[in-house]
Structures are given as C-alpha cells and as structure tokens.
Amino acid sequence: MKKVLILTTALLFGAVLFLGTTVTQVQAKTTFVTIGTGGITGVYYPTGGAIAKIVNQKRKEYGIRCTVESTGGSVFNINAILAGDLDFGVAQSDRQYQAVKGVADWADKGPQKDLRAVFSIHAETVDLIAAVDANINSLADLKGKRVNIGNLGSGYRQNAIDALAANGINWETDFHAESLKAAEAPGLIQDSRIDAAFYTVGHPSGYYKEATSGTRKVKFVPILNIESLLEKYPYYAKAATLMKNYPGAANTEAAVPTFGVKATFVTSANVPDDVVYAITKEVFENFEQFTKLHPAYAGLTKEDMLTGLSAPIHSGAMKYYKEAGLK
Ligand code: GLU
C-alpha cells in the first residue's frame, strides 16, 4: 500500500513538473489579449471578431492571441478594462468622454485617468423600436408602456434616459422601465412581454433584423426634440437610421430621425505599448480587409478612425500613427 502510494505521488509530482514546464513555455511565447464587446446580435461582437481575426493572422510574428468576449456593453467594458479584467474593449464615444471626465456613471469614482483611446470605428444611432399594435408614434406615447431602457453595463441606457428627458418623460415614474440586455429585447417584443425598446448600435445589426422579422410588426419611432441634447453634450450628433437595412420594419419612410455617437476601441495605460502598437498597426495596414468584415464599416476612412476620441491616445497606438503620418 505504502509502496503504491509513493509511486503514485512520484508520478503525480512528475506530471506536475512536466505540466509546469509546458505552461511556462507557452506563456513565454504567447500574449493572450481579451477584447470586451457587447451582445452577440450587436455590432461590437463582430467588431471584436474582425480585430481579432486581423491580429491573429500575425500570431507567429507578434506572439499575440486575441479572443473576444460577449459582455453587457460599453460601461461594463470600460470598467473591466480599468480593473484589469479585460485588455481592450469597444465603447461608445459618449461613454469614453464621461469616464475620462468623471461624469454620469463615473460621477462617484471621478475621472478615469488610466483609460486610453486606440481608434474609433463605425457610427451608432440611438433608436427606439415599438410594436405597431402598441400605438407608439413618439416618445410621449411611451407613458404607461413596458419599455426596455437597457442593462446597467450598457452604453445605450444613458442615451435612452437622455432622449426621454429631452422629451419631458421621466423613465422612473412615467412608464414601466425594464433593464434588460439588448439581445433579449427582440424576443420579448415578439412574445408581447414588452412594447418598446431602446438600443444604440451600428447598422445593419442582427438585433433589428431579429426584431423586425417576427409576426408582431415592429417599427422605428422618430426621436425628436433633441436640440437641447446637442447643445448640452459635445458627444451627440444629429443622425438618421436608414430603413433599407430592415425591410421587415413597418416604416414606409426611407430614414428615421434621431441622434448618434461613435463606437470606439479603448484600452488601459497599463497595457504594454508593443501590444497596442501591433493591434493598431495590423488594423490600419489591413484596412481594406478590415472594412470588408462588416457592412457597418462601409465608407469608413483611416482619418475617421482618429476622430471622436476623448481619452488620451495610448502611446503604443500613437507610435504607429506617427510612423504612418496620421498624427
Ligand atoms: N452601444 C451598445 C452599448 O454599449 C452596444 C452595441 C453593440 O454591441 O454593437 O451598450
């Protein structure tokens, strides 16, 4: 018995030693990088995938292996990056601005000094969809309805609250607000569990394709009276959502007016320069390939990717922009 035990222990010890060596060797060669995105029917998730695909093509050269995580959205991503739980993330330009200034979701924590911008990507619009049978034609018609304004980690929740406030609606008292993740909302509209939902996303998105292709007819509701928002907040711009992307929507007009922001790629000052440099360089040097990976990037230029950034540009990204003559 004793002999057997000793033998087993020796074998186990040998295995641990062997494994230990293997793990160390792998770590010495590969830097694992995680990108936080959003719900899988949004555009952040495929955007993380597009960046990872481009960077992983050069795995042998850089020793970087990018993986993508589906998350609750912009606010979650920024906080997880600052906590060191994610290396990179996609975040709305308005959320980047607020974190840097220490306002909105960061009012208690103060300015987030370690947040760094890498580049910006596609445009996003703030939209409200509603079931046609709920008779919602403006934000004022939301009174008494069941409406998704978004989960706490999302970027779009504050956009919904701002749009409502600009239209004199108090989300806490005027209707029944749900705090659901975006991916859940289209199914709940189809099941008649909610009447309407806000979301801020690039187009086309799986979210709206799903929401507008069920048996319960769904339409985009114009978001008007936004002048006060445009005046007060530097990060909001007038925008329109094109209906050609969603032939199943009940709208007959070509475009629905609203406001919008930009999707941006962010990281922390604590992420090493060589990693940020490699990712920036690969996306910019493979720009044609990158922009073909999602229709939301149609018309995007390299110059566009350096606008809408409020956090300081990460020094690794800046090194590339200087070399490429972009800064
Ligand atoms: N803008 C959304 C948010 O931060 C996510 C959109 C997406 O996943 O494409 O909440």
Boltz pocket constraint, residues with backbone or C-beta under 6 A from the ligand:
constraints:
  - pocket:
      binder: B
      contacts: [[A, 37], [A, 38], [A, 39], [A, 42], [A, 43], [A, 44], [A, 45], [A, 72], [A, 73], [A, 74], [A, 75], [A, 90], [A, 91], [A, 92], [A, 124], [A, 153], [A, 154], [A, 155], [A, 156], [A, 157], [A, 200], [A, 201], [A, 202]]
      max_distance: 6.0
